[in-house]
Amino acid sequence: MSKKNNLAKRKMQHEYNLQKEKEIQDKKIKKLQANKNKMKVDGSGKKKKGGFSVGKKKLKTKLTPAAKAKAAQAMELDQ
């Protein structure tokens, strides 16, 4: 009988392969669990801020100097 066909060696190699496959599978599962836990976001502390937003930028309106003067004049008339 050749060395490759030795029953004891084949059995040991088979057990080793099964153990290795199980270890690889366990590593994959742990990695997926870690990634899953990283993706969880705790949204309990978030509050909405004022202003109109488009995407992530806040939209601010800027008045021209002429418009500012007109608004100031209108405020003086109200008082």
Biopython code that builds the backbone (N, CA, C, O; Angstrom):
import numpy as np
from Bio.PDB.StructureBuilder import StructureBuilder

atoms = [
    (1, "MET", "N", (0.835, -1.181, 0.000)),
    (1, "MET", "CA", (0.000, 0.000, 0.000)),
    (1, "MET", "C", (0.886, 1.253, 0.000)),
    (1, "MET", "O", (1.880, 1.316, 0.723)),
    (2, "SER", "N", (0.521, 2.234, -0.807)),
    (2, "SER", "CA", (1.331, 3.449, -0.890)),
    (2, "SER", "C", (1.073, 4.371, 0.304)),
    (2, "SER", "O", (0.097, 4.216, 1.039)),
    (3, "LYS", "N", (1.967, 5.317, 0.465)),
    (3, "LYS", "CA", (1.847, 6.250, 1.596)),
    (3, "LYS", "C", (0.590, 7.119, 1.461)),
    (3, "LYS", "O", (-0.030, 7.465, 2.467)),
    (4, "LYS", "N", (0.213, 7.472, 0.236)),
    (4, "LYS", "CA", (-0.949, 8.328, 0.024)),
    (4, "LYS", "C", (-2.239, 7.617, 0.404)),
    (4, "LYS", "O", (-3.199, 8.255, 0.834)),
    (5, "ASN", "N", (-2.263, 6.312, 0.249)),
    (5, "ASN", "CA", (-3.483, 5.553, 0.448)),
    (5, "ASN", "C", (-3.599, 4.989, 1.868)),
    (5, "ASN", "O", (-4.491, 4.183, 2.135)),
    (6, "ASN", "N", (-2.722, 5.395, 2.772)),
    (6, "ASN", "CA", (-2.741, 4.900, 4.138)),
    (6, "ASN", "C", (-4.013, 5.400, 4.836)),
    (6, "ASN", "O", (-4.276, 6.602, 4.872)),
    (7, "LEU", "N", (-4.791, 4.475, 5.384)),
    (7, "LEU", "CA", (-6.083, 4.814, 5.983)),
    (7, "LEU", "C", (-5.948, 5.791, 7.151)),
    (7, "LEU", "O", (-6.735, 6.731, 7.262)),
    (8, "ALA", "N", (-4.977, 5.582, 8.009)),
    (8, "ALA", "CA", (-4.792, 6.449, 9.181)),
    (8, "ALA", "C", (-4.480, 7.885, 8.735)),
    (8, "ALA", "O", (-5.013, 8.846, 9.290)),
    (9, "LYS", "N", (-3.607, 8.015, 7.724)),
    (9, "LYS", "CA", (-3.249, 9.347, 7.237)),
    (9, "LYS", "C", (-4.459, 10.034, 6.586)),
    (9, "LYS", "O", (-4.687, 11.228, 6.780)),
    (10, "ARG", "N", (-5.218, 9.268, 5.820)),
    (10, "ARG", "CA", (-6.399, 9.854, 5.172)),
    (10, "ARG", "C", (-7.406, 10.328, 6.214)),
    (10, "ARG", "O", (-7.999, 11.399, 6.083)),
    (11, "LYS", "N", (-7.589, 9.512, 7.252)),
    (11, "LYS", "CA", (-8.536, 9.852, 8.306)),
    (11, "LYS", "C", (-8.083, 11.117, 9.034)),
    (11, "LYS", "O", (-8.890, 12.011, 9.287)),
    (12, "MET", "N", (-6.796, 11.195, 9.370)),
    (12, "MET", "CA", (-6.258, 12.386, 10.058)),
    (12, "MET", "C", (-6.388, 13.619, 9.180)),
    (12, "MET", "O", (-6.756, 14.690, 9.660)),
    (13, "GLN", "N", (-6.084, 13.471, 7.887)),
    (13, "GLN", "CA", (-6.184, 14.598, 6.959)),
    (13, "GLN", "C", (-7.632, 15.076, 6.835)),
    (13, "GLN", "O", (-7.897, 16.276, 6.783)),
    (14, "HIS", "N", (-8.555, 14.128, 6.789)),
    (14, "HIS", "CA", (-9.970, 14.464, 6.699)),
    (14, "HIS", "C", (-10.424, 15.243, 7.939)),
    (14, "HIS", "O", (-11.118, 16.252, 7.818)),
    (15, "GLU", "N", (-10.035, 14.780, 9.120)),
    (15, "GLU", "CA", (-10.390, 15.471, 10.369)),
    (15, "GLU", "C", (-9.783, 16.870, 10.408)),
    (15, "GLU", "O", (-10.428, 17.826, 10.840)),
    (16, "TYR", "N", (-8.535, 16.980, 9.950)),
    (16, "TYR", "CA", (-7.859, 18.273, 9.910)),
    (16, "TYR", "C", (-8.608, 19.236, 8.979)),
    (16, "TYR", "O", (-8.812, 20.404, 9.311)),
    (17, "ASN", "N", (-9.013, 18.724, 7.805)),
    (17, "ASN", "CA", (-9.749, 19.560, 6.845)),
    (17, "ASN", "C", (-11.090, 20.024, 7.416)),
    (17, "ASN", "O", (-11.479, 21.178, 7.238)),
    (18, "LEU", "N", (-11.790, 19.126, 8.099)),
    (18, "LEU", "CA", (-13.070, 19.490, 8.709)),
    (18, "LEU", "C", (-12.874, 20.575, 9.772)),
    (18, "LEU", "O", (-13.640, 21.536, 9.845)),
    (19, "GLN", "N", (-11.843, 20.402, 10.585)),
    (19, "GLN", "CA", (-11.559, 21.379, 11.635)),
    (19, "GLN", "C", (-11.222, 22.739, 11.022)),
    (19, "GLN", "O", (-11.685, 23.774, 11.501)),
    (20, "LYS", "N", (-10.419, 22.729, 9.971)),
    (20, "LYS", "CA", (-10.010, 23.970, 9.301)),
    (20, "LYS", "C", (-11.226, 24.686, 8.701)),
    (20, "LYS", "O", (-11.358, 25.905, 8.818)),
    (21, "GLU", "N", (-12.112, 23.914, 8.057)),
    (21, "GLU", "CA", (-13.321, 24.489, 7.472)),
    (21, "GLU", "C", (-14.205, 25.118, 8.543)),
    (21, "GLU", "O", (-14.775, 26.191, 8.343)),
    (22, "LYS", "N", (-14.312, 24.432, 9.688)),
    (22, "LYS", "CA", (-15.126, 24.946, 10.776)),
    (22, "LYS", "C", (-14.539, 26.247, 11.321)),
    (22, "LYS", "O", (-15.278, 27.188, 11.612)),
    (23, "GLU", "N", (-13.217, 26.304, 11.458)),
    (23, "GLU", "CA", (-12.557, 27.521, 11.939)),
    (23, "GLU", "C", (-12.792, 28.682, 10.974)),
    (23, "GLU", "O", (-13.075, 29.802, 11.399)),
    (24, "ILE", "N", (-12.675, 28.412, 9.687)),
    (24, "ILE", "CA", (-12.888, 29.462, 8.675)),
    (24, "ILE", "C", (-14.332, 29.957, 8.729)),
    (24, "ILE", "O", (-14.587, 31.158, 8.633)),
    (25, "GLN", "N", (-15.265, 29.033, 8.882)),
    (25, "GLN", "CA", (-16.677, 29.402, 8.956)),
    (25, "GLN", "C", (-16.947, 30.244, 10.205)),
    (25, "GLN", "O", (-17.687, 31.226, 10.141)),
    (26, "ASP", "N", (-16.355, 29.866, 11.336)),
    (26, "ASP", "CA", (-16.518, 30.633, 12.571)),
    (26, "ASP", "C", (-15.952, 32.046, 12.431)),
    (26, "ASP", "O", (-16.547, 33.011, 12.909)),
    (27, "LYS", "N", (-14.794, 32.158, 11.767)),
    (27, "LYS", "CA", (-14.193, 33.471, 11.546)),
    (27, "LYS", "C", (-15.104, 34.353, 10.697)),
    (27, "LYS", "O", (-15.269, 35.540, 10.977)),
    (28, "LYS", "N", (-15.697, 33.756, 9.651)),
    (28, "LYS", "CA", (-16.613, 34.513, 8.784)),
    (28, "LYS", "C", (-17.807, 35.017, 9.568)),
    (28, "LYS", "O", (-18.213, 36.171, 9.429)),
    (29, "ILE", "N", (-18.373, 34.135, 10.403)),
    (29, "ILE", "CA", (-19.548, 34.502, 11.193)),
    (29, "ILE", "C", (-19.207, 35.637, 12.152)),
    (29, "ILE", "O", (-19.974, 36.590, 12.288)),
    (30, "LYS", "N", (-18.054, 35.537, 12.818)),
    (30, "LYS", "CA", (-17.639, 36.591, 13.751)),
    (30, "LYS", "C", (-17.428, 37.919, 13.030)),
    (30, "LYS", "O", (-17.799, 38.978, 13.538)),
    (31, "LYS", "N", (-16.834, 37.853, 11.854)),
    (31, "LYS", "CA", (-16.579, 39.067, 11.069)),
    (31, "LYS", "C", (-17.895, 39.720, 10.646)),
    (31, "LYS", "O", (-18.041, 40.941, 10.718)),
    (32, "LEU", "N", (-18.845, 38.903, 10.207)),
    (32, "LEU", "CA", (-20.143, 39.435, 9.804)),
    (32, "LEU", "C", (-20.880, 40.051, 10.987)),
    (32, "LEU", "O", (-21.522, 41.093, 10.852)),
    (33, "GLN", "N", (-20.785, 39.404, 12.149)),
    (33, "GLN", "CA", (-21.426, 39.943, 13.345)),
    (33, "GLN", "C", (-20.806, 41.284, 13.731)),
    (33, "GLN", "O", (-21.517, 42.216, 14.106)),
    (34, "ALA", "N", (-19.473, 41.380, 13.637)),
    (34, "ALA", "CA", (-18.783, 42.631, 13.970)),
    (34, "ALA", "C", (-19.222, 43.746, 13.032)),
    (34, "ALA", "O", (-19.480, 44.867, 13.469)),
    (35, "ASN", "N", (-19.308, 43.435, 11.741)),
    (35, "ASN", "CA", (-19.750, 44.440, 10.767)),
    (35, "ASN", "C", (-21.206, 44.838, 11.017)),
    (35, "ASN", "O", (-21.570, 46.005, 10.874)),
    (36, "LYS", "N", (-22.018, 43.881, 11.383)),
    (36, "LYS", "CA", (-23.429, 44.157, 11.650)),
    (36, "LYS", "C", (-23.563, 45.087, 12.853)),
    (36, "LYS", "O", (-24.386, 46.003, 12.845)),
    (37, "ASN", "N", (-22.755, 44.851, 13.888)),
    (37, "ASN", "CA", (-22.801, 45.689, 15.085)),
    (37, "ASN", "C", (-22.281, 47.094, 14.795)),
    (37, "ASN", "O", (-22.761, 48.063, 15.383)),
    (38, "LYS", "N", (-21.309, 47.214, 13.900)),
    (38, "LYS", "CA", (-20.781, 48.527, 13.544)),
    (38, "LYS", "C", (-21.830, 49.365, 12.832)),
    (38, "LYS", "O", (-21.863, 50.587, 12.974)),
    (39, "MET", "N", (-22.698, 48.691, 12.055)),
    (39, "MET", "CA", (-23.679, 49.408, 11.256)),
    (39, "MET", "C", (-24.841, 49.939, 12.076)),
    (39, "MET", "O", (-25.563, 50.821, 11.612)),
    (40, "LYS", "N", (-25.041, 49.430, 13.278)),
    (40, "LYS", "CA", (-26.142, 49.893, 14.109)),
    (40, "LYS", "C", (-25.851, 51.319, 14.570)),
    (40, "LYS", "O", (-24.745, 51.628, 15.012)),
    (41, "VAL", "N", (-26.862, 52.181, 14.459)),
    (41, "VAL", "CA", (-26.706, 53.580, 14.842)),
    (41, "VAL", "C", (-27.739, 53.895, 15.913)),
    (41, "VAL", "O", (-28.922, 53.580, 15.778)),
    (42, "ASP", "N", (-27.268, 54.518, 16.969)),
    (42, "ASP", "CA", (-28.164, 54.906, 18.043)),
    (42, "ASP", "C", (-28.699, 56.299, 17.729)),
    (42, "ASP", "O", (-27.957, 57.278, 17.810)),
    (43, "GLY", "N", (-29.956, 56.398, 17.378)),
    (43, "GLY", "CA", (-30.536, 57.675, 16.987)),
    (43, "GLY", "C", (-31.312, 58.340, 18.096)),
    (43, "GLY", "O", (-32.055, 59.284, 17.827)),
    (44, "SER", "N", (-31.176, 57.890, 19.336)),
    (44, "SER", "CA", (-31.973, 58.432, 20.430)),
    (44, "SER", "C", (-31.536, 59.847, 20.813)),
    (44, "SER", "O", (-32.363, 60.624, 21.291)),
    (45, "GLY", "N", (-30.266, 60.205, 20.618)),
    (45, "GLY", "CA", (-29.778, 61.514, 21.049)),
    (45, "GLY", "C", (-29.835, 62.585, 19.980)),
    (45, "GLY", "O", (-29.369, 63.702, 20.202)),
    (46, "LYS", "N", (-30.395, 62.267, 18.827)),
    (46, "LYS", "CA", (-30.407, 63.233, 17.736)),
    (46, "LYS", "C", (-31.612, 64.156, 17.846)),
    (46, "LYS", "O", (-32.722, 63.720, 18.153)),
    (47, "LYS", "N", (-31.375, 65.431, 17.593)),
    (47, "LYS", "CA", (-32.459, 66.407, 17.565)),
    (47, "LYS", "C", (-32.393, 67.140, 16.241)),
    (47, "LYS", "O", (-31.313, 67.344, 15.686)),
    (48, "LYS", "N", (-33.543, 67.530, 15.741)),
    (48, "LYS", "CA", (-33.576, 68.275, 14.489)),
    (48, "LYS", "C", (-33.206, 69.718, 14.752)),
    (48, "LYS", "O", (-33.629, 70.307, 15.747)),
    (49, "LYS", "N", (-32.424, 70.281, 13.868)),
    (49, "LYS", "CA", (-32.049, 71.681, 13.964)),
    (49, "LYS", "C", (-32.884, 72.476, 12.972)),
    (49, "LYS", "O", (-33.355, 71.942, 11.968)),
    (50, "GLY", "N", (-33.059, 73.749, 13.264)),
    (50, "GLY", "CA", (-33.891, 74.603, 12.424)),
    (50, "GLY", "C", (-33.246, 74.924, 11.097)),
    (50, "GLY", "O", (-32.075, 74.615, 10.873)),
    (51, "GLY", "N", (-33.998, 75.533, 10.231)),
    (51, "GLY", "CA", (-33.483, 75.931, 8.920)),
    (51, "GLY", "C", (-33.908, 74.956, 7.852)),
    (51, "GLY", "O", (-34.171, 73.785, 8.130)),
    (52, "PHE", "N", (-33.974, 75.433, 6.655)),
    (52, "PHE", "CA", (-34.295, 74.564, 5.529)),
    (52, "PHE", "C", (-33.020, 73.904, 5.077)),
    (52, "PHE", "O", (-32.001, 74.569, 4.889)),
    (53, "SER", "N", (-33.068, 72.617, 4.904)),
    (53, "SER", "CA", (-31.856, 71.936, 4.473)),
    (53, "SER", "C", (-32.099, 71.171, 3.190)),
    (53, "SER", "O", (-33.163, 70.591, 2.969)),
    (54, "VAL", "N", (-31.081, 71.189, 2.356)),
    (54, "VAL", "CA", (-31.102, 70.425, 1.120)),
    (54, "VAL", "C", (-29.918, 69.491, 1.205)),
    (54, "VAL", "O", (-28.769, 69.930, 1.147)),
    (55, "GLY", "N", (-30.184, 68.231, 1.340)),
    (55, "GLY", "CA", (-29.086, 67.292, 1.544)),
    (55, "GLY", "C", (-28.487, 67.537, 2.910)),
    (55, "GLY", "O", (-29.181, 67.448, 3.922)),
    (56, "LYS", "N", (-27.200, 67.846, 2.946)),
    (56, "LYS", "CA", (-26.534, 68.097, 4.219)),
    (56, "LYS", "C", (-26.180, 69.567, 4.399)),
    (56, "LYS", "O", (-25.698, 69.959, 5.462)),
    (57, "LYS", "N", (-26.413, 70.393, 3.366)),
    (57, "LYS", "CA", (-26.087, 71.809, 3.457)),
    (57, "LYS", "C", (-27.295, 72.591, 3.937)),
    (57, "LYS", "O", (-28.428, 72.279, 3.571)),
    (58, "LYS", "N", (-27.055, 73.617, 4.763)),
    (58, "LYS", "CA", (-28.132, 74.489, 5.181)),
    (58, "LYS", "C", (-28.318, 75.562, 4.126)),
    (58, "LYS", "O", (-27.348, 76.070, 3.564)),
    (59, "LEU", "N", (-29.552, 75.898, 3.866)),
    (59, "LEU", "CA", (-29.869, 76.896, 2.866)),
    (59, "LEU", "C", (-30.058, 78.235, 3.568)),
    (59, "LEU", "O", (-30.977, 78.394, 4.372)),
    (60, "LYS", "N", (-29.208, 79.175, 3.270)),
    (60, "LYS", "CA", (-29.293, 80.493, 3.889)),
    (60, "LYS", "C", (-29.580, 81.519, 2.809)),
    (60, "LYS", "O", (-29.037, 81.452, 1.706)),
    (61, "THR", "N", (-30.443, 82.473, 3.144)),
    (61, "THR", "CA", (-30.740, 83.531, 2.187)),
    (61, "THR", "C", (-29.908, 84.753, 2.548)),
    (61, "THR", "O", (-29.841, 85.147, 3.713)),
    (62, "LYS", "N", (-29.283, 85.342, 1.557)),
    (62, "LYS", "CA", (-28.471, 86.536, 1.785)),
    (62, "LYS", "C", (-29.175, 87.726, 1.157)),
    (62, "LYS", "O", (-29.599, 87.686, 0.002)),
    (63, "LEU", "N", (-29.286, 88.774, 1.939)),
    (63, "LEU", "CA", (-29.910, 89.991, 1.435)),
    (63, "LEU", "C", (-28.856, 90.894, 0.806)),
    (63, "LEU", "O", (-27.731, 91.002, 1.293)),
    (64, "THR", "N", (-29.244, 91.527, -0.270)),
    (64, "THR", "CA", (-28.347, 92.508, -0.895)),
    (64, "THR", "C", (-28.394, 93.779, -0.050)),
    (64, "THR", "O", (-29.336, 93.971, 0.719)),
    (65, "PRO", "N", (-27.392, 94.647, -0.181)),
    (65, "PRO", "CA", (-27.404, 95.900, 0.595)),
    (65, "PRO", "C", (-28.665, 96.738, 0.358)),
    (65, "PRO", "O", (-29.166, 97.375, 1.285)),
    (66, "ALA", "N", (-29.177, 96.743, -0.872)),
    (66, "ALA", "CA", (-30.392, 97.508, -1.161)),
    (66, "ALA", "C", (-31.584, 96.914, -0.417)),
    (66, "ALA", "O", (-32.412, 97.646, 0.123)),
    (67, "ALA", "N", (-31.668, 95.579, -0.391)),
    (67, "ALA", "CA", (-32.767, 94.921, 0.305)),
    (67, "ALA", "C", (-32.663, 95.143, 1.806)),
    (67, "ALA", "O", (-33.683, 95.310, 2.476)),
    (68, "LYS", "N", (-31.435, 95.148, 2.349)),
    (68, "LYS", "CA", (-31.232, 95.414, 3.777)),
    (68, "LYS", "C", (-31.709, 96.811, 4.130)),
    (68, "LYS", "O", (-32.375, 97.012, 5.146)),
    (69, "ALA", "N", (-31.364, 97.776, 3.283)),
    (69, "ALA", "CA", (-31.771, 99.160, 3.537)),
    (69, "ALA", "C", (-33.291, 99.288, 3.487)),
    (69, "ALA", "O", (-33.894, 99.983, 4.305)),
    (70, "LYS", "N", (-33.890, 98.621, 2.532)),
    (70, "LYS", "CA", (-35.352, 98.666, 2.398)),
    (70, "LYS", "C", (-36.023, 98.044, 3.623)),
    (70, "LYS", "O", (-37.019, 98.566, 4.124)),
    (71, "ALA", "N", (-35.467, 96.919, 4.103)),
    (71, "ALA", "CA", (-36.018, 96.244, 5.282)),
    (71, "ALA", "C", (-35.847, 97.131, 6.521)),
    (71, "ALA", "O", (-36.747, 97.215, 7.356)),
    (72, "ALA", "N", (-34.705, 97.781, 6.633)),
    (72, "ALA", "CA", (-34.468, 98.659, 7.782)),
    (72, "ALA", "C", (-35.436, 99.833, 7.759)),
    (72, "ALA", "O", (-35.955, 100.238, 8.800)),
    (73, "GLN", "N", (-35.676, 100.374, 6.580)),
    (73, "GLN", "CA", (-36.616, 101.491, 6.440)),
    (73, "GLN", "C", (-38.042, 101.048, 6.803)),
    (73, "GLN", "O", (-38.777, 101.791, 7.454)),
    (74, "ALA", "N", (-38.416, 99.875, 6.394)),
    (74, "ALA", "CA", (-39.741, 99.347, 6.722)),
    (74, "ALA", "C", (-39.872, 99.141, 8.230)),
    (74, "ALA", "O", (-40.941, 99.380, 8.793)),
    (75, "MET", "N", (-38.801, 98.700, 8.892)),
    (75, "MET", "CA", (-38.836, 98.487, 10.339)),
    (75, "MET", "C", (-38.982, 99.819, 11.066)),
    (75, "MET", "O", (-39.654, 99.894, 12.094)),
    (76, "GLU", "N", (-38.345, 100.889, 10.527)),
    (76, "GLU", "CA", (-38.455, 102.219, 11.153)),
    (76, "GLU", "C", (-39.879, 102.734, 11.043)),
    (76, "GLU", "O", (-40.376, 103.379, 11.966)),
    (77, "LEU", "N", (-40.544, 102.458, 9.924)),
    (77, "LEU", "CA", (-41.917, 102.943, 9.748)),
    (77, "LEU", "C", (-42.876, 102.236, 10.697)),
    (77, "LEU", "O", (-43.857, 102.833, 11.138)),
    (78, "ASP", "N", (-42.605, 100.972, 11.017)),
    (78, "ASP", "CA", (-43.475, 100.231, 11.914)),
    (78, "ASP", "C", (-43.401, 100.760, 13.332)),
    (78, "ASP", "O", (-44.381, 100.663, 14.070)),
    (79, "GLN", "N", (-42.286, 101.310, 13.731)),
    (79, "GLN", "CA", (-42.128, 101.755, 15.117)),
    (79, "GLN", "C", (-42.755, 103.058, 15.328)),
    (79, "GLN", "O", (-42.719, 103.588, 16.439)),
]
sb = StructureBuilder()
sb.init_structure("model")
sb.init_model(0)
sb.init_chain("A")
sb.init_seg("    ")
for serial, (resi, resn, name, xyz) in enumerate(atoms, 1):
    if name == "N":
        sb.init_residue(resn, " ", resi, " ")
    sb.init_atom(name, np.array(xyz, "f"), 0.0, 1.0, " ", f" {name:<3s}", serial, name[0])
structure = sb.get_structure()
